């Protein structure tokens, strides 16, 4: 499916190569579109454009669904304690297939650097989806096992506490996240400044020292250093 796009020549010219990109300041660790890092952790895991994991998960704590998903293999070893494990069908293997395909495309994007665009685009979205689904499966399995244990002991207080805690986590967790939902939009706080730059000659060369002002060039169509 991707082969025609990889072989097709773009109307904007050929894609830059890894060798050329390494010599361009814009792709350096302190560049505007940083890609090449000195540390392997950023180069393969936490880099915004080259890393495996979602970038914001490296800046902050990953969502708790990620930790729930990691418990799935452990839950599968104790079906007598977690009965809902037996209800997980073989159709759920599609999650593993998605993960393997994402990792494969991530690796190919690094091998044929920039021919398949940025490596992170093949994992940062699919990992979010996998964590959401896998975490939900693990959460339901754990809740059912805990609820079952409470019913066996016939402890109404413990049952009510379990139900209350589950509802609190379900509805309270999104409220605890900053800016939920977060579409990652950039809001212009000085519209007059944008208008001023838009009215300047197209030959103007802007020298900027902060990251946020680098959104000016799309409005002007000029270069930015």
DRENDO-1510 file (C-alpha; in Angstrom, 1 decimal, always signed):
<recs>
REC; n; res; u; v; w
REC; 1; UNK; +0.0; +0.0; +0.0 .
REC; 2; UNK; +2.8; +2.4; +0.8 .
REC; 3; UNK; +5.2; +1.3; -2.0 .
REC; 4; UNK; +3.6; +3.6; -4.7 .
REC; 5; UNK; +4.1; +6.6; -2.4 .
REC; 6; UNK; +7.6; +5.6; -1.6 .
REC; 7; UNK; +8.6; +5.3; -5.2 .
REC; 8; UNK; +6.6; +8.3; -6.6 .
REC; 9; UNK; +8.6; +11.5; -7.1 .
REC; 10; UNK; +6.9; +14.4; -5.3 .
REC; 11; UNK; +6.0; +17.5; -7.3 .
REC; 12; UNK; +8.0; +19.4; -4.7 .
REC; 13; UNK; +11.2; +17.6; -5.5 .
REC; 14; UNK; +13.0; +14.6; -4.0 .
REC; 15; UNK; +12.9; +13.9; -0.3 .
REC; 16; UNK; +16.1; +14.8; +1.6 .
REC; 17; UNK; +18.4; +12.0; +2.5 .
REC; 18; UNK; +19.7; +11.1; +6.0 .
REC; 19; UNK; +23.2; +12.1; +5.1 .
REC; 20; UNK; +22.1; +15.6; +4.0 .
REC; 21; UNK; +19.7; +16.0; +6.9 .
REC; 22; UNK; +22.5; +15.3; +9.4 .
REC; 23; UNK; +24.3; +18.4; +8.0 .
REC; 24; UNK; +21.2; +20.7; +8.3 .
REC; 25; UNK; +21.0; +22.7; +11.5 .
REC; 26; UNK; +17.2; +22.5; +11.4 .
REC; 27; UNK; +17.3; +18.8; +12.2 .
REC; 28; UNK; +19.9; +19.0; +14.9 .
REC; 29; UNK; +19.2; +18.6; +18.6 .
REC; 30; UNK; +18.8; +22.3; +19.0 .
REC; 31; UNK; +17.1; +22.9; +15.7 .
REC; 32; UNK; +13.5; +23.9; +15.0 .
REC; 33; UNK; +12.7; +20.4; +13.7 .
REC; 34; UNK; +15.0; +18.4; +15.9 .
REC; 35; UNK; +15.5; +14.8; +14.8 .
REC; 36; UNK; +19.1; +13.7; +15.4 .
REC; 37; UNK; +20.0; +13.3; +19.1 .
REC; 38; UNK; +23.2; +12.3; +20.8 .
REC; 39; UNK; +21.5; +10.1; +23.3 .
REC; 40; UNK; +20.0; +6.8; +22.2 .
REC; 41; UNK; +17.0; +7.2; +24.5 .
REC; 42; UNK; +15.8; +10.3; +22.6 .
REC; 43; UNK; +16.8; +8.8; +19.2 .
REC; 44; UNK; +14.8; +5.7; +19.6 .
REC; 45; UNK; +12.2; +6.2; +22.4 .
REC; 46; UNK; +11.4; +9.7; +23.3 .
REC; 47; UNK; +12.2; +11.8; +20.3 .
REC; 48; UNK; +9.2; +13.8; +19.0 .
REC; 49; UNK; +9.8; +12.8; +15.4 .
REC; 50; UNK; +12.1; +9.8; +15.7 .
REC; 51; UNK; +11.0; +8.1; +18.9 .
REC; 52; UNK; +8.9; +5.0; +19.5 .
REC; 53; UNK; +6.7; +6.4; +22.3 .
REC; 54; UNK; +4.2; +9.3; +22.2 .
REC; 55; UNK; +6.2; +12.4; +22.9 .
REC; 56; UNK; +4.0; +13.7; +25.7 .
REC; 57; UNK; +4.3; +10.4; +27.6 .
REC; 58; UNK; +8.0; +11.1; +27.9 .
REC; 59; UNK; +7.5; +14.6; +29.1 .
REC; 60; UNK; +4.9; +13.6; +31.7 .
REC; 61; UNK; +3.8; +10.4; +33.4 .
REC; 62; UNK; +2.2; +7.9; +30.9 .
REC; 63; UNK; -1.6; +7.3; +31.4 .
REC; 64; UNK; -2.5; +4.7; +34.0 .
REC; 65; UNK; -4.0; +2.6; +31.1 .
REC; 66; UNK; -0.5; +1.9; +30.0 .
REC; 67; UNK; +0.3; +0.2; +33.3 .
REC; 68; UNK; -3.0; -1.7; +33.2 .
REC; 69; UNK; -2.1; -3.0; +29.7 .
REC; 70; UNK; +1.2; -4.2; +31.0 .
REC; 71; UNK; -0.6; -6.4; +33.5 .
REC; 72; UNK; -2.4; -8.4; +30.8 .
REC; 73; UNK; +0.2; -11.1; +30.5 .
REC; 74; UNK; +0.3; -11.5; +34.3 .
REC; 75; UNK; -3.5; -11.7; +34.5 .
REC; 76; UNK; -3.6; -14.4; +31.8 .
REC; 77; UNK; -1.5; -16.7; +34.0 .
REC; 78; UNK; -4.2; -16.7; +36.8 .
REC; 79; UNK; -7.5; -17.5; +35.1 .
REC; 80; UNK; -8.9; -19.0; +38.3 .
REC; 81; UNK; -8.5; -15.7; +40.0 .
REC; 82; UNK; -9.5; -13.6; +37.1 .
REC; 83; UNK; -12.3; -15.5; +35.4 .
REC; 84; UNK; -12.9; -12.9; +32.6 .
REC; 85; UNK; -9.5; -13.8; +31.2 .
REC; 86; UNK; -11.2; -16.9; +29.7 .
REC; 87; UNK; -13.7; -14.6; +27.8 .
REC; 88; UNK; -10.9; -12.9; +25.9 .
REC; 89; UNK; -11.2; -14.4; +22.4 .
REC; 90; UNK; -8.5; -15.0; +19.9 .
REC; 91; UNK; -9.8; -12.0; +18.0 .
REC; 92; UNK; -7.9; -9.9; +20.4 .
REC; 93; UNK; -4.7; -11.0; +18.7 .
REC; 94; UNK; -5.4; -8.2; +16.3 .
REC; 95; UNK; -3.9; -5.9; +18.9 .
REC; 96; UNK; -0.7; -7.8; +18.8 .
REC; 97; UNK; -0.7; -7.7; +15.0 .
REC; 98; UNK; -1.2; -3.9; +15.1 .
REC; 99; UNK; +1.8; -3.6; +17.5 .
REC; 100; UNK; +4.0; -5.8; +15.3 .
REC; 101; UNK; +3.1; -3.9; +12.1 .
REC; 102; UNK; +3.7; -0.6; +13.9 .
REC; 103; UNK; +7.1; -1.7; +15.1 .
REC; 104; UNK; +7.9; -3.0; +11.6 .
REC; 105; UNK; +7.0; +0.2; +9.9 .
REC; 106; UNK; +8.9; +2.2; +12.6 .
REC; 107; UNK; +12.0; +0.2; +11.8 .
REC; 108; UNK; +11.6; +0.5; +8.0 .
REC; 109; UNK; +11.1; +4.3; +8.4 .
REC; 110; UNK; +14.5; +4.5; +10.2 .
REC; 111; UNK; +16.2; +2.3; +7.7 .
REC; 112; UNK; +14.8; +4.3; +4.7 .
REC; 113; UNK; +15.0; +7.5; +6.6 .
REC; 114; UNK; +12.5; +10.2; +5.3 .
REC; 115; UNK; +11.4; +8.0; +2.4 .
REC; 116; UNK; +8.5; +6.8; +4.6 .
REC; 117; UNK; +8.3; +10.2; +6.3 .
REC; 118; UNK; +8.9; +10.3; +10.1 .
REC; 119; UNK; +9.3; +7.0; +12.1 .
REC; 120; UNK; +7.2; +8.2; +15.0 .
REC; 121; UNK; +4.1; +8.5; +12.9 .
REC; 122; UNK; +3.9; +4.7; +12.7 .
REC; 123; UNK; +3.8; +4.1; +16.5 .
REC; 124; UNK; +2.7; +7.2; +18.4 .
REC; 125; UNK; -0.9; +6.9; +17.3 .
REC; 126; UNK; -1.2; +3.1; +17.2 .
REC; 127; UNK; +0.3; +2.8; +20.7 .
REC; 128; UNK; -2.3; +5.2; +22.1 .
REC; 129; UNK; -5.1; +3.1; +20.6 .
REC; 130; UNK; -3.5; -0.1; +21.8 .
REC; 131; UNK; -3.1; +1.2; +25.3 .
REC; 132; UNK; -6.6; +2.5; +25.5 .
REC; 133; UNK; -8.1; -0.8; +24.4 .
REC; 134; UNK; -5.7; -3.1; +26.3 .
REC; 135; UNK; -5.9; -1.0; +29.4 .
REC; 136; UNK; -9.7; -1.1; +29.3 .
REC; 137; UNK; -9.7; -4.9; +28.9 .
REC; 138; UNK; -7.3; -5.2; +31.9 .
REC; 139; UNK; -9.4; -2.8; +33.9 .
REC; 140; UNK; -12.6; -4.7; +33.4 .
REC; 141; UNK; -10.9; -8.0; +34.3 .
REC; 142; UNK; -9.5; -6.5; +37.5 .
REC; 143; UNK; -12.8; -4.9; +38.4 .
REC; 144; UNK; -14.8; -8.1; +37.9 .
REC; 145; UNK; -12.3; -10.1; +40.1 .
REC; 146; UNK; -12.4; -7.5; +42.8 .
REC; 147; UNK; -16.2; -7.3; +42.7 .
REC; 148; UNK; -16.4; -11.1; +42.8 .
REC; 149; UNK; -14.2; -11.2; +45.9 .
REC; 150; UNK; -16.4; -8.6; +47.6 .
REC; 151; UNK; -19.6; -10.5; +46.9 .
REC; 152; UNK; -18.1; -13.7; +48.3 .
REC; 153; UNK; -17.2; -12.0; +51.6 .
REC; 154; UNK; -20.7; -10.3; +51.6 .
REC; 155; UNK; -19.1; -7.2; +52.9 .
REC; 156; UNK; -21.4; -4.3; +51.9 .
REC; 157; UNK; -19.0; -1.6; +53.0 .
REC; 158; UNK; -16.1; -3.1; +50.9 .
REC; 159; UNK; -18.4; -3.6; +47.9 .
REC; 160; UNK; -19.6; +0.0; +48.1 .
REC; 161; UNK; -16.1; +1.2; +48.5 .
REC; 162; UNK; -15.0; -0.8; +45.4 .
REC; 163; UNK; -17.8; +0.6; +43.4 .
REC; 164; UNK; -17.2; +4.1; +44.5 .
REC; 165; UNK; -13.5; +3.9; +43.8 .
REC; 166; UNK; -14.1; +2.5; +40.3 .
REC; 167; UNK; -16.6; +5.3; +39.5 .
REC; 168; UNK; -14.2; +7.9; +40.8 .
REC; 169; UNK; -11.4; +6.6; +38.6 .
REC; 170; UNK; -13.7; +6.3; +35.6 .
REC; 171; UNK; -15.1; +9.9; +35.8 .
REC; 172; UNK; -12.4; +11.6; +37.8 .
REC; 173; UNK; -9.3; +10.6; +35.8 .
REC; 174; UNK; -10.2; +12.8; +32.8 .
REC; 175; UNK; -10.7; +15.8; +35.1 .
REC; 176; UNK; -7.3; +15.3; +36.6 .
REC; 177; UNK; -5.6; +15.7; +33.2 .
REC; 178; UNK; -4.5; +19.2; +32.3 .
REC; 179; UNK; -6.4; +20.7; +29.4 .
REC; 180; UNK; -8.7; +17.7; +28.7 .
REC; 181; UNK; -9.4; +17.1; +25.9 .
REC; 182; UNK; -6.1; +18.5; +24.5 .
REC; 183; UNK; -6.3; +18.9; +20.7 .
REC; 184; UNK; -2.8; +20.5; +20.8 .
REC; 185; UNK; -3.9; +23.7; +19.1 .
REC; 186; UNK; -1.8; +26.8; +19.3 .
REC; 187; UNK; -3.8; +29.8; +20.2 .
REC; 188; UNK; -2.6; +33.2; +18.9 .
REC; 189; UNK; -2.4; +35.7; +21.9 .
REC; 190; UNK; -1.4; +38.6; +19.7 .
REC; 191; UNK; -3.4; +38.7; +16.5 .
REC; 192; UNK; -2.1; +42.2; +15.7 .
REC; 193; UNK; +1.4; +40.9; +15.6 .
REC; 194; UNK; +0.5; +38.2; +13.1 .
REC; 195; UNK; -1.2; +40.8; +11.0 .
REC; 196; UNK; +1.8; +43.0; +11.1 .
REC; 197; UNK; +4.1; +40.3; +9.8 .
REC; 198; UNK; +1.6; +39.3; +7.2 .
REC; 199; UNK; +1.8; +42.8; +5.7 .
REC; 200; UNK; +5.5; +42.9; +5.5 .
REC; 201; UNK; +7.4; +42.2; +2.2 .
REC; 202; UNK; +7.8; +38.5; +1.3 .
REC; 203; UNK; +11.6; +39.1; +1.0 .
REC; 204; UNK; +11.9; +39.9; +4.7 .
REC; 205; UNK; +14.1; +37.4; +6.6 .
REC; 206; UNK; +12.9; +36.8; +10.2 .
REC; 207; UNK; +15.5; +36.1; +12.9 .
REC; 208; UNK; +13.7; +34.4; +15.8 .
REC; 209; UNK; +15.2; +33.1; +19.1 .
REC; 210; UNK; +12.1; +31.4; +20.5 .
REC; 211; UNK; +10.3; +28.3; +19.4 .
REC; 212; UNK; +6.8; +29.6; +19.4 .
REC; 213; UNK; +7.4; +32.4; +16.9 .
REC; 214; UNK; +8.4; +29.8; +14.3 .
REC; 215; UNK; +4.8; +29.5; +13.4 .
REC; 216; UNK; +5.0; +32.8; +11.6 .
REC; 217; UNK; +6.5; +31.5; +8.3 .
REC; 218; UNK; +3.4; +29.6; +7.3 .
REC; 219; UNK; +1.5; +32.9; +7.4 .
REC; 220; UNK; +4.1; +34.7; +5.3 .
REC; 221; UNK; +5.7; +32.1; +3.1 .
REC; 222; UNK; +9.2; +33.3; +4.0 .
REC; 223; UNK; +12.3; +31.7; +5.5 .
REC; 224; UNK; +13.0; +31.5; +9.2 .
REC; 225; UNK; +16.4; +31.2; +11.0 .
</recs>
